[in-house]
């Protein structure tokens, strides 16, 4: 893979996304949300890649995955008016369909194409399957880390708006309940378990589940970035100040420090 190919992918991506903007404010806001998410991930990817010691070829592959991982989101929103995969369509598989129809990856060699397509297909899954091959597994883990790192930012940036505008919350997340939280979500995080999207019923559930994402972070450098940016404390500040939440906060911070110190 070459730098020129990556630049071609970027030109196609931004041209493709531009076609989804129109006169509807809610649609434009949600298309912009995912376009900006992708842009920030493409900025974070070289930083993480450098700290992981990736070579030039690996960096190009990583940037391509970040660029294209959510390409299915745009068609998904136009079709369903929500980004909630539950009850609509798996956006990762929809993205692979878009890439295939436009023959975007056809100029790559078969190994590079397999790595990129597999990473895109698996980036939104609750857990990675066992038995992935070396580089395929590495890049599948890498995109999941970089994706989560920016989704933390997105949620922090948008949460007040979601609370004030239920229509926006429903369109983006699939739910708008803002005050309640589920005890089973609390217990899952306390037991170091990731939470399935199908179990999330409110904004508070979403925030608590996102705190538990640290158990699914694969690289120490990502954990360090989460700590450096103060992302967990910012998320916790949106939650009710009660004993359940304080217990979750203590547990998450302890686990974060433990994992960073373990390297």
FENURNOR-V424166 format. One record per backbone hydrogen bond with DSSP energy under -0.5 kcal/mol. NH is the residue of the N-H (numbers start at 0). CO is the residue of the C=O. If there is no record, write none. Layout:
nh=<NH:NH>
co=<CO:CO>
This chain:
nh=<5:6:7:8:9:10:11:12:13:14:15:16:17:18:18:19:20:24:27:28:29:30:31:32:33:34:35:36:37:38:39:40:41:42:43:44:45:46:47:48:49:50:51:52:53:58:59:60:61:62:63:64:65:66:67:68:70:72:73:74:75:76:77:78:79:80:82:84:87:90:93:94:95:96:97:98:99:100:101:102:103:105:107:112:113:114:115:116:117:118:119:120:121:122:122:124:131:136:137:138:139:140:141:142:143:144:145:146:147:148:149:150:151:152:153:154:155:156:157:158:161:162:163:164:167:168:169:170:171:172:173:173:174:184:185:186:187:188:189:190:191:192:198:199:202:203:205:206:207:208:209:210:211:212:213:214:215:216:221:222:223:224:225:226:227:228:229:230:233:234:235:236:237:238:241:245:246:247:248:249:250:251:252:253:254:255:256:257:258:259:260:261:262:262>
co=<1:2:3:4:5:6:7:8:9:10:11:12:13:14:15:16:17:22:23:24:25:26:27:28:29:30:31:32:33:34:35:36:37:38:39:40:41:42:43:44:45:46:47:49:48:54:55:56:57:58:59:60:61:62:63:64:67:69:70:70:71:72:73:74:75:76:170:82:84:88:89:90:91:92:93:94:95:96:97:99:98:102:104:108:109:110:111:112:113:114:115:116:117:118:119:121:128:132:133:134:135:136:137:138:139:140:141:142:143:144:145:146:147:148:149:150:151:152:153:154:157:158:159:160:164:164:165:166:167:168:168:169:168:181:181:182:183:184:185:186:188:187:195:196:176:179:201:202:203:204:205:206:207:209:210:211:212:213:218:218:219:220:221:222:223:224:226:225:229:230:231:232:234:235:239:241:242:243:244:245:246:247:248:249:250:251:252:253:254:255:256:257:258:259>
